Amino acid sequence: MYKSLKLSVHAKIKTFEEMAEILDGFRQEGLKIIQCHGVFDLIHPGHIRHFREAKNLGDKLVVTITPDRFVNKGPGRPVFTEALRLESLAALEDIDYAVLNDSPDAISAIEKIKPLIYVKGIEYKNHQEDVTGKISLETKAVETSGGKIHYTNDVVFSSSTLLNKHFDSQPPAVTEFLNQIKESYTSTEIIQRIEALSQLKVLVIGDAIIDEYQYAEPLGQSGKGHHMVVRSLDKETFLGGSLIIANHVAQFASEVTLVTAIGSKCPYINFIHEQLDPKIDPQFTYLEDTITLLKKRYVLKDGKNLTKIFETYSSEEELLNRTETDNIVQFLANNGAQYDLILACDFGNGFANPPIIDAISDIPSFLALNTQTNSGNRGFNVVTNYKRADFISLNEPELRLAAHNKTSPIEGIAADICQIMNCPFISITRGVKGVSCYSQDGTHFSLPALATNTIDRIGAGDSYLSLAAMCSVMDYPPLLSTFIGSVAAAMSVQMVGNKESIKKDTLCKFVIRLMK
């Protein structure tokens, strides 16, 4: 009996290619094709009743699901793999076929299935409440294919709520913090705050960086020396530095200007222009004598696990000559005040020289500041090089370097930096320990890291800075600004490097999932 059921279940799992011939046969018989689509991470009574109502609308019910790689509900999701989700669906009597989609949304699946009726839950009926805007696109795709949409009207259950409550997918500290947030905000209120960022005009200024990941596998010790040998595999190239930060900001703000310098003969110049969001106004200084900084990381790759071996920099001590510096200073003096937010991301690779640092500090607009230390600047690139800031984001070693204090409690060091910089609010990013925040008035609080697992930490601080800075200039409460920035950071550590910018709809989905 079990063997027969198992074969029956797996026989219902099909590809789109297999479904094409099957559906043609059904239509020739005059049968009505119904389609449902979703993630269906945890099958619950709401799903079962949803599928039953859908099946009663026609003859054959096809359920398509989102692949694991496109599930964007935040770290740790989906809980169940696409194979298990398909098998669970195929085991249900009302479902005739289960199909794995091949794209991040339902549009292409609808175009391939061409259902007579496409079925969604009642919670999608008000298109204005869909933070992704995809239900409107799905409706259009259904109607273009000659079908119509139907909303089931039954008790609404939430997979995310059930998973959050019963599957221990979050550490206790995260659960405790989310309960605190829920006392002050609903997910709808937080989404509204995120949407309101669209009114901002932002100037991003800082080093342009190209990140290259050269993947390798170990071969062992050299036969002719004591060094290790690896075999080069494939490689990936990403935008880094101010380039990716501008891309993050462009997903949320109305206007974004990017001031940076890139090599005029840089082999990545076309890549930079192609990858930058078209909303961004690039105010580039083209360097004649140097290339855009390339950080090449050699990485051992084992499935999703990455181990960095070493990295190389193609950098110069001084990037800008006097004329180039004067032009940037003049642009800042003439245009800086028109922006709501100046987001200065100083990675210490030669772009932010003393005249530019002074020009940034003199702009009267809200100034969000991040300075980074690395092997190339040997710890000299500290936040106190600037005269002021309205919001600062640093990691703990960078904070201690700025204060020349290795051992004192972080609370006292943060208070000192706030006073020196006349800065109302400072965030200290601490990796797996989360974020610690300090205000000039002496109040402080901490948030736990929201990611339950990490693929790559590169870029997490940039994602945090982008969102937390935009929220801060909107005068959102520090706890809310930090939470939204932390959500962005949690999304970032789930991808390799800066593979993608932080998208608004994905961020909103993650917020909704956490708040359930």
C-alpha positions in Angstrom: 0.0 0.0 0.0 2.8 2.5 1.0 4.8 1.7 -2.2 1.7 2.3 -4.4 1.0 5.6 -2.7 4.6 6.8 -3.1 4.6 6.0 -6.8 1.3 7.8 -7.2 2.6 10.9 -5.4 5.8 11.1 -7.4 3.8 10.6 -10.7 2.0 13.8 -9.9 5.2 15.9 -9.8 5.9 17.2 -13.3 8.0 19.7 -15.2 6.5 22.4 -17.4 7.6 20.5 -20.5 5.7 17.4 -19.3 2.7 19.5 -18.4 2.4 21.1 -21.8 1.4 17.9 -23.5 -0.9 16.8 -20.6 -2.7 20.2 -20.6 -3.2 20.1 -24.3 -5.0 16.8 -23.9 -7.2 18.1 -21.1 -8.2 21.1 -23.1 -9.1 18.9 -26.1 -11.4 17.1 -23.7 -13.0 20.4 -22.6 -11.7 20.1 -19.1 -11.3 23.3 -16.9 -7.7 23.9 -15.7 -7.2 25.6 -12.3 -3.9 26.9 -11.0 -2.6 27.9 -7.5 0.9 29.2 -6.9 3.0 29.9 -3.8 5.8 28.8 -1.6 3.7 26.5 0.6 6.6 26.0 3.1 4.3 24.5 5.7 1.0 22.9 4.6 -1.7 23.7 7.1 -5.5 23.5 7.2 -5.8 26.9 5.4 -4.0 25.5 2.5 -6.0 22.3 2.4 -9.3 24.3 2.3 -7.8 26.6 -0.3 -6.9 23.7 -2.6 -10.3 22.1 -2.0 -12.2 25.2 -3.0 -9.9 25.7 -6.0 -10.5 22.1 -7.2 -14.3 22.5 -7.0 -14.0 25.4 -9.5 -12.9 23.1 -12.3 -11.6 19.7 -13.3 -7.8 19.6 -12.9 -5.8 21.5 -10.3 -2.2 22.4 -11.0 -0.1 23.9 -8.2 3.1 25.6 -9.0 5.7 26.5 -6.3 8.6 28.9 -6.0 12.1 27.3 -6.1 14.3 27.5 -3.0 16.7 29.9 -4.6 13.9 32.5 -5.2 12.1 32.3 -1.8 12.7 35.8 -0.4 11.1 35.6 3.0 14.4 36.1 4.8 17.1 33.9 6.3 16.1 30.4 7.2 13.4 30.2 4.6 12.2 28.0 3.2 12.3 25.6 6.1 11.4 22.7 3.8 13.2 22.1 0.5 11.5 22.4 -2.8 11.6 18.6 -3.2 9.8 18.1 0.1 7.3 20.9 -0.7 6.5 19.3 -4.0 6.1 15.9 -2.4 3.8 17.3 0.3 1.5 19.0 -2.3 1.4 15.9 -4.6 0.2 13.8 -1.6 -2.9 15.9 -1.3 -6.0 14.3 -3.1 -7.3 17.6 -4.5 -4.1 18.4 -6.3 -3.6 16.7 -9.7 -0.1 18.0 -10.5 2.6 19.8 -8.6 5.2 21.7 -10.7 8.4 23.5 -9.7 8.5 27.0 -11.2 11.7 28.2 -12.9 11.5 31.9 -12.1 11.1 34.1 -9.0 7.5 35.0 -9.6 4.3 33.4 -10.9 4.0 35.3 -14.2 5.9 32.8 -16.3 4.2 29.9 -14.6 0.8 31.4 -15.4 1.8 32.0 -19.0 2.8 28.3 -19.3 -0.2 26.8 -17.5 -2.7 29.2 -19.0 -5.4 28.4 -16.3 -9.0 29.1 -16.9 -9.1 30.2 -13.2 -6.1 31.3 -11.1 -6.9 31.0 -7.4 -5.5 33.2 -4.6 -6.4 33.7 -0.9 -8.7 36.4 0.1 -5.8 38.3 1.7 -4.6 39.2 -1.9 -7.9 40.7 -3.0 -6.9 44.2 -2.1 -4.0 44.8 -4.5 -3.0 47.9 -2.7 -2.0 45.9 0.3 0.4 43.7 -1.6 3.9 45.1 -0.8 5.4 43.4 -3.9 2.8 44.6 -6.4 3.0 41.2 -8.0 -0.7 40.3 -7.5 -1.6 43.0 -10.1 0.9 41.5 -12.5 -0.4 38.0 -11.9 -4.0 39.2 -12.6 -2.9 40.8 -15.8 -1.0 37.6 -16.9 -4.1 35.5 -16.1 -6.4 37.7 -18.1 -4.0 37.9 -21.0 -4.0 34.1 -21.2 -7.8 34.2 -21.3 -8.5 33.3 -17.7 -9.8 35.0 -14.6 -8.8 35.2 -11.0 -10.8 33.8 -8.0 -10.2 34.6 -4.3 -11.0 31.9 -1.8 -12.9 33.3 1.1 -12.1 31.1 4.1 -10.2 31.3 7.4 -6.7 32.7 6.8 -3.8 30.9 8.3 -0.2 32.0 8.1 2.7 29.6 7.5 5.1 32.2 8.8 3.2 32.6 12.0 3.1 28.8 12.5 6.8 28.4 11.7 7.9 31.3 13.9 5.9 29.9 16.8 6.5 26.2 16.6 9.8 25.5 14.7 12.3 27.4 16.8 13.7 29.0 13.7 14.9 32.0 15.7 17.2 32.2 18.8 15.4 33.3 22.0 17.1 36.7 21.9 15.6 37.4 18.5 12.1 36.3 19.6 12.4 38.5 22.7 13.4 41.5 20.6 10.7 41.0 18.0 8.1 40.8 20.8 9.4 44.2 21.9 9.1 45.7 18.4 5.6 44.3 18.1 4.5 46.2 21.2 5.3 49.5 19.4 4.7 48.8 15.7 2.6 46.6 13.3 4.1 45.2 10.2 1.9 47.6 8.2 3.3 50.6 10.1 6.8 49.5 9.4 6.1 49.0 5.7 4.6 52.5 5.5 7.8 53.9 7.0 9.9 52.0 4.4 7.7 53.3 1.6 8.1 56.8 2.9 11.9 56.6 2.2 10.9 57.2 -1.5 10.7 61.0 -0.8 14.4 61.2 0.0 17.1 62.8 -2.2 20.4 61.2 -1.3 24.0 61.9 -2.3 26.3 58.9 -1.9 30.1 59.7 -1.9 33.0 57.4 -1.4 35.4 54.9 -2.9 34.4 52.8 -5.9 35.4 49.2 -5.5 35.1 46.1 -7.7 34.9 42.8 -5.8 36.1 39.7 -7.6 35.6 36.2 -6.0 38.0 33.7 -7.5 36.8 30.3 -6.4 39.2 27.4 -5.9 39.6 23.9 -4.5 42.6 22.8 -2.5 45.2 20.5 -4.0 47.5 20.4 -1.0 51.1 21.4 -0.3 53.4 22.1 -3.2 55.7 19.4 -4.2 58.5 21.9 -4.6 58.0 24.1 -1.6 56.1 24.7 1.6 53.2 26.7 0.2 49.7 25.5 -0.5 48.4 25.0 -4.0 44.8 25.4 -5.2 43.0 24.8 -8.5 41.2 27.8 -9.9 37.5 27.2 -10.6 35.0 29.9 -11.7 34.9 33.5 -10.6 32.2 36.1 -10.0 32.5 39.9 -10.1 30.4 42.4 -8.1 30.1 46.1 -7.5 31.5 47.1 -4.1 32.1 50.2 -2.0 30.1 53.3 -2.9 28.8 51.6 -6.1 26.8 48.9 -4.3 25.7 51.4 -1.5 24.2 53.7 -4.2 22.4 50.6 -5.7 21.0 49.8 -2.2 19.8 53.4 -1.7 18.3 53.5 -5.2 15.8 50.8 -4.4 14.2 53.1 -1.8 15.0 56.8 -2.4 13.5 59.0 -5.1 16.8 60.5 -6.3 20.3 59.2 -5.9 23.5 60.9 -6.9 26.9 59.1 -6.7 30.1 61.0 -6.4 33.2 58.7 -6.8 36.2 58.1 -9.0 36.8 55.3 -11.5 39.7 54.5 -13.8 39.1 55.9 -17.3 40.9 52.8 -18.8 39.4 50.4 -16.2 38.5 47.0 -17.8 35.3 47.1 -15.6 34.0 50.5 -16.8 31.3 49.0 -18.9 30.4 46.6 -16.1 30.0 49.5 -13.7 27.7 51.4 -15.9 25.6 48.3 -16.7 25.3 47.2 -13.1 24.4 50.6 -11.6 20.7 51.3 -11.1 19.5 53.5 -13.9 17.9 55.9 -11.3 21.4 56.8 -10.1 23.0 60.1 -11.4 26.7 59.2 -11.7 29.0 62.1 -11.0 32.2 60.3 -11.9 35.8 61.6 -11.9 37.6 59.5 -14.5 41.2 58.8 -13.4 43.8 58.8 -16.2 46.7 57.1 -14.3 45.0 54.4 -12.3 42.4 51.8 -12.5 39.3 51.3 -10.3 40.2 49.5 -7.1 39.9 45.8 -7.6 39.7 43.6 -4.5 40.3 40.0 -5.6 39.4 37.3 -3.0 40.6 33.7 -3.4 37.9 31.5 -1.9 37.6 27.8 -1.2 34.1 26.8 -2.0 32.3 23.8 -0.5 28.6 23.9 -1.3 27.3 27.1 0.3 30.3 27.3 2.7 33.0 29.8 1.7 36.5 30.0 3.2 38.6 33.0 2.2 42.3 32.1 1.7 43.8 35.6 0.9 43.0 38.7 -1.1 44.8 41.2 -3.3 44.3 44.9 -3.8 45.1 46.9 -6.9 45.3 50.3 -5.2 47.2 53.5 -5.2 48.2 55.6 -2.1 46.8 58.8 -3.8 43.9 58.6 -6.3 43.1 62.2 -7.0 45.3 65.1 -8.3 44.8 68.7 -7.2 42.5 69.5 -10.1 40.3 66.5 -9.6 40.1 67.1 -5.9 39.1 70.8 -6.5 36.4 69.8 -8.9 34.8 67.4 -6.4 35.1 69.9 -3.6 33.4 72.5 -5.8 30.5 70.1 -6.7 29.9 69.4 -3.0 29.9 73.1 -2.1 27.5 74.0 -5.0 25.1 71.0 -4.7 25.4 69.3 -1.3 22.8 71.4 0.5 20.0 70.3 -2.0 20.2 66.7 -0.7 18.3 65.4 2.4 21.1 62.9 3.1 24.8 62.8 2.5 25.9 59.2 2.9 29.7 59.2 3.1 31.2 55.7 2.8 34.9 56.2 3.3 36.7 52.9 2.8 40.1 54.4 3.2 41.4 53.6 -0.3 42.5 57.1 -1.3 39.4 58.8 -2.6 38.4 60.7 0.6 41.5 63.0 0.9 41.6 65.8 3.5 40.1 68.5 1.3 37.2 66.3 0.3 36.7 65.2 4.0 36.5 68.9 5.0 34.0 69.6 2.2 31.8 66.7 3.2 31.9 67.9 6.8 30.9 71.4 5.8 27.7 70.4 4.0 24.7 71.5 6.1 22.6 68.4 5.2 22.1 65.3 7.4 25.5 63.5 7.3 25.6 59.7 7.7 29.2 58.5 8.0 31.0 55.2 7.8 34.8 54.9 7.8 36.6 51.6 7.4 40.0 50.4 8.3 41.7 47.7 6.2 45.2 46.3 5.4 45.7 49.1 2.8 45.3 52.0 5.2 46.8 50.3 8.3 44.3 51.8 10.7 44.8 55.5 9.9 41.3 55.9 8.3 39.2 56.7 11.4 35.9 58.5 11.8 37.5 61.3 13.8 39.2 62.5 10.6 35.8 64.2 10.0 34.6 67.3 11.9 31.0 66.1 12.5 28.3 63.6 11.7 24.5 63.1 12.4 24.7 59.3 12.2 27.7 57.0 12.4 28.0 53.3 11.6 31.2 51.5 12.6 32.2 48.0 13.6 33.7 47.6 17.1 37.4 47.5 16.1 36.9 50.7 14.0 35.3 52.4 17.0 38.2 51.4 19.3 40.8 52.5 16.8 39.1 55.9 16.5 39.3 56.3 20.3 42.8 54.6 20.6 41.2 52.5 23.3 41.4 48.7 23.2 40.1 47.6 26.5 37.5 50.1 28.0 33.8 49.2 27.9 32.2 50.0 24.5 29.5 52.2 26.1 32.1 54.7 27.3 34.0 54.7 24.0 30.8 55.3 22.0 29.9 58.2 24.3 33.3 59.7 23.8 33.0 59.5 20.0 29.5 60.9 20.0 30.8 63.9 22.0 33.9 64.4 19.8 31.8 64.2 16.6 28.8 66.0 18.1 26.8 63.1 16.8 23.4 62.3 18.2 23.4 58.5 17.3 26.0 55.9 16.7 25.6 52.2 15.7 28.3 49.6 16.4 27.9 46.6 14.2 29.2 43.5 16.0 28.7 40.6 13.5 27.0 37.6 15.1 26.5 39.7 18.3 24.2 42.0 16.4 24.2 45.8 16.7 24.8 48.1 19.8 23.5 51.6 19.6 24.3 54.7 21.6 22.8 58.2 21.7 24.4 61.4 22.7 22.1 61.7 25.7 23.5 58.5 27.2 20.8 56.0 26.3 21.8 52.8 24.6 20.3 49.5 23.4 21.3 46.4 21.5 19.7 44.3 18.8 20.6 40.6 18.2 21.7 39.5 14.8 18.5 38.5 12.8 20.2 36.0 10.5 20.2 32.4 11.8 22.9 31.3 9.4 25.5 33.1 7.2 26.9 32.5 3.8 29.2 35.6 3.5 29.5 38.6 5.8 31.0 40.8 3.0 28.6 43.7 2.4 26.4 43.3 5.5 27.7 46.6 7.0 27.0 48.4 3.8 23.5 47.1 3.7 22.9 48.1 7.3 24.4 51.6 6.7 22.2 52.3 3.7 18.9 51.5 5.3 19.7 52.7 8.9 21.0 56.1 7.5 17.9 56.7 5.4 15.6 55.9 8.4 17.7 58.1 10.6 17.4 61.2 8.3 13.6 60.6 8.4 13.8 61.0 12.2 12.5 57.5 12.9 13.1 56.3 16.4 16.6 54.8 16.8 15.2 51.4 17.6 13.1 51.3 14.4 16.0 52.6 12.2 18.3 50.0 13.7 15.7 47.2 13.2 15.2 48.1 9.5 18.9 48.3 8.9 19.5 45.0 10.7 16.9 43.3 8.4 18.9 44.5 5.4 22.1 43.2 6.9 20.4 39.8 7.6 19.4 39.6 4.0 22.9 40.5 2.8 24.7 37.7 4.7 22.5 35.1 2.9 24.2 35.9 -0.5 27.8 35.7 -1.8 29.4 39.1 -1.7 27.3 41.9 -3.2 25.6 39.7 -5.6 22.4 41.7 -5.5 21.2 45.0 -4.0 18.7 45.0 -1.2 15.3 45.1 -2.9 12.4 47.0 -1.3 9.8 44.2 -1.8 12.1 41.5 -0.4 12.9 43.7 2.6 9.2 44.3 3.2 8.4 40.5 2.9 11.1 39.7 5.5 9.7 42.3 7.8 6.2 40.9 7.5 7.5 37.4 8.1 9.4 38.4 11.2 6.4 40.3 12.6 4.0 37.4 12.3 
